[in-house]
Amino acid sequence: MVIHGKAYTEADRVPSEHRKVLHVDKFDFGKLYAASVMYGYFLSHVQQRFQLEKRFLMENSGVYQKDYEAFSLESYMALQGAETLHRWSCIRSSHALQIIDQHCTILFGKYPSGPHIEQVPFGDAEMIIHLSYVKILTYQALAFGALLWDVQHNFTPLYPHVCGGY
């Protein structure tokens, strides 16, 4: 971090990863962003289940903390079946899907649909972005998905009339 900060202060010496730019279709990047939001939602859900089961096992089966430390989130996910992981990956409400759709529309524009889709010139749908910003946007999307899960899981049961329920 210090090296990157120093490189930014010196005008002629920018780290090589910050000089790389990508020319991407903004609608394709919007799909990637939405998928990252949903993955953040999924990871937050799995993390909560993992912590719950971990606590349950430690309290009820006499497993000690040091014995349980070897059991990681990755190994927990590997033990689950494909059907279970698929069920956990589903967004729990249409309201959350609308929020994701609105968020992506604000950031990347409305995805063209219908017969006029051929009329969108590539230059209008092209986006030039630095590689480092792709990483930042991906992390931001993961955090947004985790926030959506937390809000939906903690806030909606208390105030279903505000969030539209499950």
Summary of the structure (lengths in Angstrom):
residues: 166
radius of gyration: 20.9
end to end distance: 42.2
largest distance: 65.4
contacts: 397
relative contact order: 0.19
helix: 71%
strand: 6%
